[in-house]
């Protein structure tokens, strides 16, 4: 059984996630938080395996809560579930200790498989973000002024 804690400041989003994820075999919603401070209290009380965490929340945003969650229990998996599709947010979340990053516009199946991947493999990044991130790294490398090594002519 995967114990899931939901953290989002929008009640409608939490309710929808609860309905969706409660129908998945071996998923159990153990709590819901609407802000970062409430989330930290629930982490102590509910002992979740994984947290679906929004970035934009009152009192403490998602970025601020990641290290605080890991300080309570380092083995808790954190998946950012957000509308922010920029690479800076993705990189910042992962550097702070998030295990996954999924966009709110992702299909339901991707959210479910992302949660399972994080629990099984330790990480997951939204497919659309992963590809754009790889492309940006390739573009940065090719535009960094490096010239290909040329063979010496005799």
C-alpha positions as a LaTeX table, in Angstrom:
\begin{tabular}{lrrr}
\hline
Residue & $x$ (\AA) & $y$ (\AA) & $z$ (\AA) \\
\hline
Unk1 & 0.00 & 0.00 & 0.00 \\
Unk2 & 1.40 & 3.41 & $-1.00$ \\
Unk3 & 0.42 & 6.06 & 1.56 \\
Unk4 & $-0.08$ & 9.42 & $-0.20$ \\
Unk5 & $-0.33$ & 12.89 & 1.33 \\
Unk6 & $-1.77$ & 15.68 & $-0.87$ \\
Unk7 & $-0.60$ & 19.29 & $-0.53$ \\
Unk8 & $-2.26$ & 21.97 & $-2.66$ \\
Unk9 & $-3.89$ & 25.26 & $-1.72$ \\
Unk10 & $-6.88$ & 24.62 & $-4.01$ \\
Unk11 & $-9.59$ & 22.46 & $-2.45$ \\
Unk12 & $-10.95$ & 21.46 & $-5.85$ \\
Unk13 & $-7.54$ & 20.15 & $-6.94$ \\
Unk14 & $-7.12$ & 18.14 & $-3.73$ \\
Unk15 & $-10.64$ & 16.72 & $-4.03$ \\
Unk16 & $-10.08$ & 15.68 & $-7.63$ \\
Unk17 & $-6.75$ & 14.06 & $-6.82$ \\
Unk18 & $-8.29$ & 12.22 & $-3.88$ \\
Unk19 & $-11.10$ & 10.83 & $-6.05$ \\
Unk20 & $-8.71$ & 9.83 & $-8.84$ \\
Unk21 & $-5.97$ & 8.28 & $-6.71$ \\
Unk22 & $-8.35$ & 6.50 & $-4.31$ \\
Unk23 & $-9.48$ & 4.37 & $-7.26$ \\
Unk24 & $-5.95$ & 3.11 & $-7.93$ \\
Unk25 & $-5.11$ & $-0.26$ & $-6.42$ \\
Unk26 & $-2.58$ & $-0.01$ & $-3.56$ \\
Unk27 & $-2.94$ & 3.79 & $-3.28$ \\
Unk28 & $-4.26$ & 5.24 & $-0.02$ \\
Unk29 & $-4.76$ & 8.97 & 0.65 \\
Unk30 & $-3.70$ & 9.55 & 4.26 \\
Unk31 & $-4.25$ & 13.30 & 4.42 \\
Unk32 & $-4.63$ & 16.66 & 2.71 \\
Unk33 & $-2.95$ & 19.98 & 3.43 \\
Unk34 & $-3.71$ & 23.41 & 2.02 \\
Unk35 & $-0.46$ & 25.09 & 3.05 \\
Unk36 & 3.12 & 24.26 & 3.96 \\
Unk37 & 2.73 & 24.59 & 7.73 \\
Unk38 & $-0.28$ & 22.27 & 7.79 \\
Unk39 & 1.63 & 19.84 & 5.58 \\
Unk40 & 4.54 & 19.56 & 8.01 \\
Unk41 & 2.16 & 18.75 & 10.88 \\
Unk42 & 0.44 & 16.09 & 8.78 \\
Unk43 & 3.77 & 14.54 & 7.78 \\
Unk44 & 4.43 & 13.86 & 11.47 \\
Unk45 & 0.92 & 12.50 & 12.10 \\
Unk46 & 0.28 & 10.42 & 8.96 \\
Unk47 & 3.71 & 8.98 & 8.10 \\
Unk48 & 3.20 & 9.08 & 4.29 \\
Unk49 & 5.34 & 7.23 & 1.77 \\
Unk50 & 4.95 & 9.97 & $-0.83$ \\
Unk51 & 3.74 & 13.57 & $-0.96$ \\
Unk52 & 2.19 & 15.27 & $-3.98$ \\
Unk53 & 3.30 & 18.85 & $-3.44$ \\
Unk54 & 2.25 & 22.06 & $-5.16$ \\
Unk55 & 4.83 & 24.83 & $-5.47$ \\
Unk56 & 2.57 & 27.84 & $-4.94$ \\
Unk57 & 1.05 & 27.59 & $-1.44$ \\
Unk58 & 0.53 & 30.03 & 1.43 \\
Unk59 & 2.74 & 30.29 & 4.54 \\
Unk60 & 5.44 & 28.00 & 3.17 \\
Unk61 & 5.67 & 27.28 & $-0.53$ \\
Unk62 & 6.61 & 23.92 & $-1.99$ \\
Unk63 & 10.27 & 24.83 & $-2.30$ \\
Unk64 & 10.48 & 25.80 & 1.37 \\
Unk65 & 8.74 & 22.64 & 2.53 \\
Unk66 & 10.97 & 20.14 & 0.69 \\
Unk67 & 13.98 & 20.41 & 3.05 \\
Unk68 & 11.65 & 20.62 & 6.07 \\
Unk69 & 9.92 & 17.38 & 5.02 \\
Unk70 & 13.24 & 15.63 & 4.45 \\
Unk71 & 14.39 & 16.81 & 7.91 \\
Unk72 & 11.36 & 15.10 & 9.47 \\
Unk73 & 11.83 & 11.87 & 7.52 \\
Unk74 & 14.46 & 11.65 & 4.80 \\
Unk75 & 12.91 & 8.59 & 3.13 \\
Unk76 & 9.63 & 10.31 & 2.22 \\
Unk77 & 9.32 & 10.67 & $-1.55$ \\
Unk78 & 8.21 & 14.07 & $-2.86$ \\
Unk79 & 6.59 & 14.64 & $-6.23$ \\
Unk80 & 6.03 & 18.22 & $-7.27$ \\
Unk81 & 2.62 & 18.51 & $-8.93$ \\
Unk82 & 2.57 & 21.96 & $-10.43$ \\
Unk83 & 1.63 & 24.21 & $-13.31$ \\
Unk84 & 5.20 & 25.60 & $-13.50$ \\
Unk85 & 6.82 & 24.16 & $-16.62$ \\
Unk86 & 10.02 & 26.24 & $-16.52$ \\
Unk87 & 13.36 & 24.53 & $-16.19$ \\
Unk88 & 14.45 & 26.72 & $-13.26$ \\
Unk89 & 11.58 & 25.41 & $-11.11$ \\
Unk90 & 12.30 & 21.83 & $-12.16$ \\
Unk91 & 16.01 & 22.09 & $-11.37$ \\
Unk92 & 15.42 & 23.94 & $-8.09$ \\
Unk93 & 12.91 & 21.33 & $-6.87$ \\
Unk94 & 15.21 & 18.43 & $-7.73$ \\
Unk95 & 18.22 & 20.12 & $-6.13$ \\
Unk96 & 16.21 & 20.66 & $-2.94$ \\
Unk97 & 15.37 & 16.97 & $-2.77$ \\
Unk98 & 12.20 & 16.35 & $-4.77$ \\
Unk99 & 12.03 & 12.91 & $-6.34$ \\
Unk100 & 9.61 & 13.76 & $-9.11$ \\
Unk101 & 8.13 & 16.64 & $-11.06$ \\
Unk102 & 4.79 & 16.36 & $-12.88$ \\
Unk103 & 2.76 & 19.08 & $-14.55$ \\
Unk104 & $-0.89$ & 19.52 & $-13.57$ \\
Unk105 & $-1.81$ & 19.37 & $-17.24$ \\
Unk106 & $-0.39$ & 15.82 & $-17.52$ \\
Unk107 & $-2.81$ & 13.00 & $-18.31$ \\
Unk108 & $-4.11$ & 11.02 & $-15.33$ \\
Unk109 & $-2.16$ & 7.96 & $-16.46$ \\
Unk110 & 1.11 & 9.90 & $-16.33$ \\
Unk111 & 0.44 & 11.04 & $-12.77$ \\
Unk112 & $-0.30$ & 7.48 & $-11.67$ \\
Unk113 & 2.73 & 6.02 & $-13.46$ \\
Unk114 & 4.89 & 8.88 & $-12.14$ \\
Unk115 & 3.92 & 8.06 & $-8.55$ \\
Unk116 & 4.64 & 4.38 & $-9.13$ \\
Unk117 & 8.00 & 5.16 & $-10.79$ \\
Unk118 & 9.09 & 7.34 & $-7.87$ \\
Unk119 & 8.17 & 4.61 & $-5.41$ \\
Unk120 & 9.90 & 1.87 & $-7.46$ \\
Unk121 & 12.81 & 3.65 & $-9.13$ \\
Unk122 & 13.28 & 6.75 & $-6.99$ \\
Unk123 & 12.58 & 9.45 & $-9.57$ \\
Unk124 & 10.32 & 10.69 & $-12.35$ \\
Unk125 & 10.13 & 13.82 & $-14.50$ \\
Unk126 & 7.14 & 14.76 & $-16.65$ \\
Unk127 & 7.85 & 13.50 & $-20.15$ \\
Unk128 & 7.34 & 16.89 & $-21.83$ \\
Unk129 & 9.72 & 18.59 & $-19.38$ \\
Unk130 & 12.35 & 15.91 & $-19.58$ \\
Unk131 & 12.62 & 16.24 & $-23.36$ \\
Unk132 & 12.73 & 20.04 & $-23.32$ \\
Unk133 & 15.38 & 19.96 & $-20.58$ \\
Unk134 & 17.56 & 17.57 & $-22.55$ \\
Unk135 & 17.14 & 19.73 & $-25.66$ \\
Unk136 & 18.18 & 22.86 & $-23.75$ \\
Unk137 & 21.30 & 21.11 & $-22.45$ \\
Unk138 & 22.20 & 20.05 & $-25.97$ \\
Unk139 & 21.60 & 23.58 & $-27.28$ \\
Unk140 & 23.69 & 25.12 & $-24.49$ \\
Unk141 & 26.54 & 22.74 & $-25.20$ \\
Unk142 & 26.48 & 23.39 & $-28.93$ \\
Unk143 & 26.23 & 27.18 & $-28.52$ \\
Unk144 & 28.91 & 27.45 & $-25.83$ \\
Unk145 & 31.51 & 28.35 & $-28.38$ \\
Unk146 & 33.16 & 24.97 & $-28.41$ \\
Unk147 & 34.38 & 23.99 & $-31.79$ \\
Unk148 & 34.53 & 20.42 & $-32.89$ \\
Unk149 & 38.00 & 18.89 & $-32.84$ \\
Unk150 & 39.42 & 18.94 & $-36.31$ \\
Unk151 & 41.81 & 16.35 & $-37.59$ \\
Unk152 & 45.33 & 17.53 & $-38.32$ \\
Unk153 & 46.19 & 17.74 & $-41.95$ \\
Unk154 & 49.54 & 16.40 & $-43.10$ \\
\hline
\end{tabular}
